[in-house]
Amino acid sequence: MGDGQSAAEVLSAELAALRARAGNPSFRKMADRSGRISHTTLHEAVRGTRFPSWDTTREFVRACDADEQQWRRRWEELKGVPPEPAVPVEVAVVNTAAEPVLITAEPAAPEKPRRRRKYALAAVAFVVVLLAVVAAIVVPKLKSGALVDVGARIPGDNSKFVGDVTVPDGTVIHVGETVQKVWELQNTGSVVWHQRYLQRMDLPASPGSCRTPDRVLIGDTPPGDHVMVSVPLTASPAPGRCWIGWKMVDAAGAELFSTRRPVYVLVTVVS
């Protein structure tokens, strides 16, 4: 696992992010949706202390209305479950007085060259049309200097997460310790950012969680520029994992990119 993280820590962080995208429902509410698992077991799945079973992971994913098959593959990947072997094709052997005869399928008759050429030309024509459509949509946006986020509340607005400047995911901090989390963002749209904020998603924050301001100011940022956004974080009073998601909002608290994944801070609190 990257950055020395265990499989349990990686999966717990990804499940916590899934829950955040689902609106941060309470674990009791998730347990009610499942009807098969307790809220304490669901909460344990995001603590990262041990790798959750598939039954726990499945009920977590169902409670968040996510793709069960996709998460099954991800769970198996982190668990280290090998892919199912291909089923061997059996052939029948006819026993006679003479030597055994192996029964095999007759080879398919080769496709007529004319038909193959017809299919090849149709495939080439489809690719040409597809490329023309893509060019018609993307090239004008590139020439304008910015790609547009169709989920943005303001036409022409867009943003890009560049990276974590401080406190990378999985950083270990002590109970009550305060650190300064910094993200780097880029204004990739055509709208000047003014009086914008990163706002914590889980407001009001639950007791015992890591403490931060409810929101922090983003400095004025012209199109194309980068900006550093900083937030002080104080560790929870008890050991555990701390995940907090943040979304960009205006001065009134309205989200500006409702379809975008949040930026987040993820730390492990130890005594």
N, C-alpha and C positions, 0 to 999 in steps of 0.2 A: 504494500500500500504506500501511496505517496506520503512524504513528510513524516514517515515513521508511524502512521496511524494504523491501528488494527482494523480488521474487517468489521468488527462490531462498531467501532467509532465511525467509520465511513458510512455504514448503513444507517446508524442512528441519526447522523447529520442529514442524510438525504431524506429520511422519513420526517424529520423535523421541518425541513424545507417544504416537503409535500403538504404537511399540515398547515404551514403558513400560507401556501398558495390556495388552500381550501378555506381560508378565512380564519384560521386558528380556532376551530371549535374546541370546547373543553373536552377533556378526556372522558368525563361522564357522559357528555352528549355523544361522543364517538362510540362509547360502549353501548349506549341505547340504540344507536343506529345498527350496530353489529348484532346485538342480542346474543352473542356467543362468547364474549370475553369481557373481563373486568376492566374498569378504568385504570386500576393500578398496574395491570399487565401492559396496557397500552402505554402508560407513562414510562414504564421500565424500558420499553423498546427504544425510546429516544435518549436514554441516559448514557448509553454506550458502555455499560459495565460488562455486558455479555451479549453474544450474538443471538438475536431473537429467532424463535422457531418460524417455519413457514406459516403455520396456522396463525401465529400472532401477527406476522407481517401481512398476511392476506387480509385479516380482519381490519388492520390499520388502514391498508390501501382501500378496502371497500368503504370504510367509514369516511374516506376522503374523496370518494367517487372517482378513483383513478383506474388506470388500465391494469387489470390483474395480471394478464399474461406478460406485459412488459416488466412489471415488478417481479414476477416469478423468475424471468431470465436474469434480472439484476441480482436477485437474492442468490440464485445458484452460482452466478459469477463470483460474488463475494464469498460465498460459502465454500467455493472450490469444488462444486459438484461437477463431475465430468459429463459431457454431452452423452445422450443416449446413443449406444452403438447402432449402426445400421442393421436392419433385419436381414439376415442372409437369405438369398433366394435359393430355395430347394429345387433340385431336379430329380426326376424319377428315374430309377434304373430298373429296367425290365430284365428279370432273371430268366434265362432260357437254358436249354441244354448246351447251347453254344456259348460263346463268350458274351459277358454282359454288354448290353447296348445302352449307351447314354442318350436319353431323350432330350433334345434341345429344341428351342423354338426356331422356326424357320426365320432366316434373316429377312428384314423388311425389304421390299422391292425398292430400289433406288428411285428417288423422286425424279420426275422428268426434268431435264435441264430447263425447258421453257417455263415450267411452273416456278422453279426456283428463281429464275431471273425476274419473273413477275413479282414475287414476294420481295425480292431484294430492292427492286425499283420502288415498290410501295413504301418500304421501310425508309429508304433514302428521302423520299418525298415528305414523309411524316416528320423526319428530323429537321429538314429544311424549314418546314412551316413552323415547327416548334421554336427553332432558333430565331426566326423572324419575329415571332410573338414576344419572346423574351427580350430581344433587342429593342422592340418598339416600346416596351414598358420600362426597361432598366436604363437604357442609354440616355433618354432625356433627363432622368433623375440624376445620373452621374454628371451630365453636363451642367446641371443647375448647381452642382457643388455639394449636394446632400441627398441622401436617401430619406424618404419620408416614412415615419412610423404610422401605419394606418390606425393604430389604436391610440394615438395621441389625442388629447382633448383639444389642443390648438393646432390647426393645420400648419404643416411645415415643421413642426417641433419634432425633435428626436434626441436621443441620448445614447451614450455607450459607456459601459463599465470597462475601465482600463485595467484596474488591479487594486490589490490590497497594498498600501504603502507600509503600514505597521500592523502588528498583531495578526499574523496569518492564521488561517483556519486551524483549530486544534491547539492554539497556544495555551500553555499551562500557566495559570495564575493562582495566587493563594486567596483564601477566604478574606474578604474585606479589602483586597488590594485594588488600587485604581490604576488603570492604564488608559492611554490615549489612542483610540482607533482612528485611522486615517484611510479613506478611499480616494482613488483618483478617477474622476469622471470626465467625459468629453462631450461638448455640445456639438452633435453631428447634424443638427437640423439647420433651419434658416431663421430661427427665432431667438432673439436675445433673452437669456435667462436673467430675470430681475425679481427680487423678493420671492425667491423660491427656497424651499426647505426640504430636508430629509426628515420624515416623521416616522416614529416607531409604530409598527403595525399592531402590536398587541395591547393597545391602550384600552382601559387602564391596566397597567402592568400588574400581574398577580403578586401577592405577598411572597417574599422569599426569593424572587428572581433577581437577576443582576440589575443594578440601578443605572439609569442614564437619563438625560433630559428627554422630554417628550418629543422634541424636534430640535434640529440644529440648522442654522442659516447656511445656504449655499451662496457664495459670493457672485456678484454680477458676472456673467460669462457670455461673451459674444459667440456667434457661430464659429465652429472650428477650434475654439480654445479649450484648454484643459483646466480643471479646477480641482483643488484638494478640499475634501470635506472631512472635518474632524469632530469626534464625539468622545467625551470622557465616559468611561465605563468602570463601575465599581462592582467587584465580584460579589456574588450572593453570600449570605451568611453561613451556608452549608455547602459541602462538596457536591459536585455534580457537573452536568454539562449545561452550558448557557448558550442559547441560540436566539438572536433577536433580528428580525427583518425590518427593513426601512424602505419606504416608498417616497418618491418626489411629489410634493404638494405645493399649492400656491399659498398665499397669505391667509386665505380663508380655510385652508385644510383640505381642499378638494384635490384628489389624485390627478396627476397630469399624464401618467402612462399606466392606465388600468390593466393592460394586458401584459405588461412587462414583469419579469421575475424581479423580486426585491434584491437590493444589496443587503448583506447581512454580516453580523459578527458572530463567530463561533469560538468559544473558549471552554477549556476544562478547568473547573475550580477544584483545588485540593486544599486540605487543611494545613 
